[in-house]
Amino acid sequence: MLSPHRQAPAWTYPDSNCSESNRSQSHYFLKFLPTGELQSALQTFFHSPPGLLPADLYVYQRRSTCLELNGTHRFLEQYTYNRELFVQFDSAAGVFVAKSELGRITARNWNIQREFLYLRRSAVDSVCKHNFDLDEGFTLKRRVQPQVHVSPSKKGHPQHHNLLVCHVSDFYPGHIQVRWFLNGQEETAGVLSTNLMHNGDWTFQILVMLEMTPQQGDVYTCQVEHPSLDSPVTVEWTDSARSKMLAGVGGFVLGLIALGMSFILHFRRQRGKKLLESGLLN
């Protein structure tokens, strides 16, 4: 006869995935498909009468969850069969509780298994709090300051309608506030934003755009507030900045043209010199 304690999956620390805020969760899943002899073994394992478990293939799942809120830790372990939650352990209650008829006998049997029950009761400290203390430093307390860049989305006449883009990148955690100001007054109309984007390296980025028709002397400001910053970061953009940028680009292009012409003239001179020397020798 199979003992619930012997047949229960080996105790494994859950993988931790703490969310940003004072609340964190971690989960551990175990799934398998019971068939044939294993199906019969499950009936013994659950102490269920013949016929109560269906004969078809279904998924048995154990889900372990750690919750933390304002320093209080809680451990949950839920058992599901055929998509039905049938028994659950909650550290707040300290015992297994049946969630369906299938789990009634199972909960009663597991609650008298002292070692099995002790492992679950102690998990709130040995697993949840232990992992939380290890992870907190580089998850909930981790701070990376954002990089902020402002530029127009396209080049055109200063009086034409345009989009001004504030690109905020490489920050953590994901909670951030980006606002636009025109000459010191906050702009709310014509503001567009992408969703928060994951970079894949524990940092985020976001684009916040402002529809604008710049006038001479206008000053646009992107203001960023983030938990990593002691005070908001502001980056200004003016029409003169675009003029300087266009002048710089124009100067660079003219420089390239001049350099190309000098190479062409030098090549022609060298070629003419060689032809002259060849004619004199002949």
N, C-alpha and C positions, 0 to 999 in steps of 0.2 A: 504494500500500500504506500502511496506517495505522500510524503509529509509536506505540508504547505511551506514550511521553513526550508527544507532541503531543496524543493523544486523552484522556489522563488528565484528570479534572476539575481546574479551576483551583484552585490551592492557596489555601485560605481558613482564617483563624484559627478554631479551634473556639469555639463558645459555651461559656463557662465556667460551671460550676454546682458550686461547691465545697461539700462536705458538712462538717458539724461534726465535728471530731476532727483528728488529725494526718494524715488521709487525704483526698484530694480526687480528684474525677474530672471530666472534661469530655468532651463527645461532639460529633461532627459527623457528620451523615448526608447521604448523597446517594442518591436513588432515581430510577429511571425504568423505563419499560416498553419493551423493545426489540421492534420489529416491522419487517417487510419488509426494506428496505435496511439499517436499523440492526441488525437481527438478523444479517445477513450481515457487516456491519462488525464486530460483536462477535466473530464467529468469527475474523476477521483480527486483531482487537485482542488476543484471547486466544491467538492462534496455535494454534487448535484445529482438528483435521481436520473436514471436513464430516460432519454427522450426530451429532457429539458433543454439540452444543448442541441442545435440543429446539426445534421450530418454533413451539410455542405461546407465548403471552405470559407472561413471567415478570419478576420484579423483580430488577434489578441494584442492589446496595447497596454503598456504601463507608462504613465507620464508622471515624472517628478518635477515639481515646481518650487522655486524659492522666491519669496516675496519679501521686500523690505520697504518700510515706510516710516520715515522719521525715527530711525534707530530701532524699530521693532521688526523682528524677523519672524517669518511664518513658513512652514514647510507643508506642502500638499503632495499627496501621491494618489493618483487615480488609476483605476483598472477598468479597461473597456473591452468588451467582447461583442463582436457583431455590431459595432457602432453604438453599443449601449453601455453607458457607465453603470457598473454594477456594484462597485465597492470603492470607498475612498478613505484615506487617512488624512486627518487635518491636525497639525501640531497644536492648534488652539483647543481642540477637544481631547487629543491624546489617545484616541482609540480609532479603530476602523469602524466605519458606518456604512451599512448597506444602502445602496441607492436604487436597488430593484430587487425583485424576488430572487433573481439569480445570485445576488450577493448576500442574501440574508444568512445562509449557513456559512458562507465563506468568512464573513465578518466575525461571526461568533467564534469560528475555529481559530482565526488569526489572533483574536484578542486574548486567547488563552495560551498562545505561544509566547512565552516571556522574552526569550532572546530576540525573536522576530519583532515583537512589539517594541522592545528596548531600542533596537537599531533605528526604528522610525521616530521614536520620541527624541532620541539624541541627535538626529539628523539636522535639526534646526540650528544646533551649535556646531556640530562636527562637519557639516557640509555647507549649510546656508551662510551662517555667520563667518565661518572660516574662509570660504571663497569670496565673500563680500569684502572682508578685510584685505585679502590679497589683491583683489581687482579694483578696489575703490580708487587707489592712487592714480591709475592710468585710464580710468573710465570716468567716474563721476567728478573727480577732482582735476582731470586733465584739462589744460587750457592752451590753445594755440591762437595767436593773434591773427586777424585777417589781413590780407593784402588788398588794397583798394586802388582801382584804376578807373579813370573816367575818359571817355572818348566818344565822338559822334559815330553813328553806325554807318554813315555814308558821307561822301564829300559832295558838296553842292554850293549853290549860292547862299550866302548868309541869311538872306531874307526868305528862303524857302523852308517849308515844313520839314522837320528832321527828327531823328531819334537820338537822344543822348543816353549812352549806356554806362552804367556804373557796374563794373565787374568786381565782385567781392569774392576772394578765393582763399583757399588753404587755411580755413579756420576750424576750430573745434572748441566747444560742442556746437551742435547745429542750430541752437536758438540764436537768432540774430534779427536786428531791426535796421532796415535801410530806408532812409527818407530823402526826398528831394526838396531843395529850397531854391527859389528864384529871388534874388536881391533881398535875401533874409527872410522871405515869407515862404512857409511850407506849401508845396504843390501836391495836391491830391488827385486832381483831374489829369487824365492822360498818363497815369503811371501804370506801367506793365511790368510783370515779374515772371520769371521762370519758377518752376518748382525747385526746392532745395536739391542739389545734385551731390551724390556721393563720389568722391575721387578714388575710393578704394584703398586709401592709406590712412583711414581714421581722420580725414579732413573733408570739408565740404566746400562748395562754391555756389554762387547764385548771381544771376543777372537781373538788375532792376533798371528799367528803361523809362525815359520821360519824353513824351511828345513835346516838341518845342518849335517855336518860330522866333529865333533870337533877334533882338534889336541891339543896336549899338550901345555899348555900356552895360548890357545885362551880365549878371554874374550868377551862374548856376553852381549849386553846391550839393554834393552827395554826402550825407551824414550817416555814419555806421556806428551802431551801439552793439556791444558784445560782452559777455561775461569776462573775457580775457583782458578787456580794456578798462583802465581806471577812469577814462573820460572818452566821449565820442571822438571818432576820427572823421575829419572833414577833408574833402578834396574838391577844389574849385575848378570850374571851367568857364572861360570867357570866349567871346568871338575873336579877341585878339590872339588867344592861344591857337585857334584854328588858323588865323592868318600867318602867325609865326611858323606853324607847322607846314602850311602850304608853301611859304617862302623857303623854308628849309628843304622841302622836297624839290622845289623848283631849282634851287641852287645846286642840289645834288645831281639832278638830271643834267643841268647845264655843264657841270663839272665832268660828268661822264662823256658828254658830247665833245667837249674840248679835248679831253684825254684821247678819245677815239680819233679826232682830227689830227692830233699831233702824231699818233702812231701812223696814220695814213701818209702824212707829209714826210715823215722820217723814212718810211718804206719806199716812197717814190724817189726821194733823194738818193737813197742807197742804190736803188735799181738804175737810176740815171748815171750814177758814178761808175757802176760796173759796165754799163753799155759804152760809156765814153772811153774807159780804159781798154775795153775789148777792141774798139775801133782804131785806137792809136797803135795797138800791137799789130793789127792786121795791116 
